[in-house]
Amino acid sequence: MRIKTEKGASLITLEGNRQIEVGENSLLSFDQNDQMHLTQGTINFRLPSTAELSFKVADLTVIQSKSLQASKNPSAVSPENEATIGSILVHSNGAVTVKSLRGSLSVLNQERVVLASLSSKDTVTLPSVSVKARQEVMVAQTGKKSNASDPESSKFLGIETWVWLAVGSAVVAATTITVAQVAEGGGGGGGAAAPVCP
């Protein structure tokens, strides 16, 4: 379900006495896992301590923090019946401001790492680089490659480079043997040494 407001505001009441006030020029949606996605604008919310609802803004998740109390005397521990009241604002530059008016909130990143913990009357503004996780950049290249790993770049006249090296080595070896035979007298022509020109 998607909800969009323009010049007016909207109040949404969900089961369990969960209330969400949607501000002007806001866009949000709900999924089936009790999670609300805020794309733009602002919301104010009031959630009972037992409510299960999280707010997703880009790669951030805002949840209620559950406080733990310990005491030797069970009657000294009062149940947390107070509702959590707060707001989330998505700025035009992509930054997000989370405010806790009453209760505790936690802001988590995509890896479920806590970026901020807010107690009553705390506010935090996260820059756009924290809101949107860095995406892997894939680069495409057009045109001819000059990369040595390219199979076509290792060919000359359609023949692999290693074949040219083998042919060149064979020619050099044959030439060396022929020159050595000529220098020794060309195969036994009387044993006379060839004259050497200065």
C-alpha positions in Angstrom: 0.0 0.0 0.0 1.3 3.4 -1.0 0.2 6.8 0.5 1.1 10.1 -1.0 0.2 13.5 0.4 0.5 16.9 -1.3 -0.9 20.0 0.4 -2.7 18.2 3.2 -1.7 16.0 6.1 -2.9 12.5 6.9 -3.4 10.6 10.1 -3.1 6.8 10.0 -4.2 4.6 12.9 -3.1 1.0 12.8 -4.1 -1.9 15.1 -2.4 -1.9 18.4 -3.0 1.8 18.8 -0.1 2.7 16.5 -0.5 6.2 15.0 1.4 7.8 12.2 0.8 11.4 11.0 2.0 12.0 7.5 3.1 15.5 6.7 2.7 17.5 3.5 4.4 16.3 0.3 5.2 12.9 1.7 5.4 9.5 0.1 5.4 6.3 2.1 4.4 2.6 1.7 3.8 -0.4 3.9 5.0 -4.0 3.4 3.7 -7.2 5.0 6.5 -7.3 7.6 5.3 -4.4 9.7 7.8 -2.1 8.1 7.0 1.3 6.7 9.1 2.8 3.9 9.4 6.6 3.8 10.6 7.9 0.5 10.1 11.6 0.9 8.6 14.1 3.3 8.0 13.7 7.1 6.1 11.5 9.5 5.3 11.8 13.2 4.6 8.6 15.0 3.3 7.4 18.3 3.9 3.7 19.1 3.0 1.8 22.3 5.9 0.0 24.0 4.7 -3.3 22.7 4.3 -2.2 19.1 6.2 -4.0 16.4 6.8 -1.4 13.6 10.0 -0.2 12.0 10.6 2.6 9.6 12.8 2.2 6.5 14.4 5.3 4.9 16.6 4.3 1.9 19.2 2.0 3.6 18.5 3.1 7.1 16.1 1.4 9.6 14.6 3.2 12.6 13.3 1.0 15.4 12.2 1.3 19.0 15.0 0.5 21.5 14.0 -1.9 24.2 15.4 -1.0 27.6 16.4 -3.7 30.1 16.0 -3.2 33.8 17.3 -5.4 36.6 16.2 -5.3 40.3 16.2 -7.7 43.3 12.7 -6.6 44.1 10.3 -7.3 41.3 7.8 -4.7 42.5 10.5 -2.0 42.0 10.5 -2.6 38.2 7.7 -0.7 36.6 6.6 -1.9 33.2 7.3 0.5 30.3 3.8 1.5 29.4 4.8 4.8 27.9 4.4 5.2 24.2 7.4 6.1 22.0 6.8 9.4 20.2 9.1 10.6 17.4 9.5 11.9 13.9 11.5 11.3 10.7 12.2 13.9 8.1 13.8 13.3 4.7 15.5 16.4 3.5 15.6 17.5 -0.2 19.4 16.8 -0.3 18.9 13.2 0.9 19.8 13.7 4.5 17.5 12.2 7.2 16.7 13.7 10.6 15.4 11.4 13.3 13.9 12.9 16.5 12.8 11.2 19.7 10.3 13.2 21.8 9.7 10.4 24.2 11.2 6.9 24.4 14.3 5.4 22.8 15.0 4.9 19.2 17.9 3.2 17.3 19.0 4.0 13.7 20.6 1.0 11.9 22.3 0.7 8.6 21.9 -2.0 6.0 24.2 -4.4 7.9 22.2 -3.9 11.1 25.0 -1.8 12.7 23.7 0.8 15.1 24.6 4.3 13.7 22.7 6.3 16.4 20.9 5.6 19.7 18.4 8.3 20.8 16.9 8.8 24.2 14.0 11.1 24.9 14.4 14.6 23.4 17.4 13.6 21.3 17.8 14.5 17.6 20.2 13.2 15.0 20.7 14.2 11.3 22.4 11.7 9.1 24.0 12.9 5.9 23.0 11.5 2.5 26.2 9.4 2.3 25.1 7.5 5.4 21.5 7.2 4.3 22.3 5.6 1.0 24.9 2.8 1.1 27.6 3.1 -1.5 26.7 1.0 -4.6 29.1 -1.0 -6.6 30.0 0.8 -9.7 30.1 -1.2 -12.9 32.0 0.4 -15.8 31.5 -0.5 -19.4 34.0 0.4 -22.1 33.2 0.8 -25.7 35.6 0.8 -28.6 38.8 -1.2 -29.2 40.7 -2.6 -26.3 44.4 -2.2 -25.9 44.5 -4.8 -23.2 47.0 -7.5 -23.5 44.5 -10.0 -22.2 42.4 -9.5 -25.4 42.9 -12.5 -27.6 42.8 -10.4 -30.8 45.5 -8.0 -29.5 48.0 -10.9 -29.3 47.8 -11.7 -33.0 49.7 -10.3 -36.0 48.3 -10.9 -39.5 45.8 -13.3 -37.9 48.6 -15.5 -36.4 49.3 -15.8 -32.6 52.3 -14.0 -31.3 53.9 -17.1 -29.9 53.8 -18.7 -33.4 55.7 -15.7 -34.8 58.3 -16.1 -32.0 58.7 -19.8 -32.7 59.2 -19.1 -36.5 61.6 -16.3 -35.7 63.6 -18.5 -33.4 63.8 -21.3 -36.0 65.0 -18.9 -38.7 67.7 -17.5 -36.4 68.8 -21.0 -35.4 69.0 -22.1 -39.1 70.9 -18.9 -40.1 73.4 -19.4 -37.3 74.0 -23.0 -38.3 74.5 -22.0 -42.0 76.9 -19.1 -41.1 78.9 -21.5 -38.8 79.2 -24.0 -41.7 80.3 -21.4 -44.2 82.9 -20.1 -41.6 84.3 -23.6 -41.2 84.9 -24.0 -45.0 81.5 -24.9 -46.3 81.7 -28.7 -45.8 85.4 -29.7 -46.4 86.5 -27.7 -49.5 90.3 -28.4 -49.1 90.7 -27.1 -45.6 92.0 -23.8 -46.9 91.0 -20.9 -44.7 88.9 -18.2 -46.4 90.7 -14.8 -46.7 89.6 -12.2 -44.1 89.1 -8.7 -45.4 90.4 -6.0 -43.1 
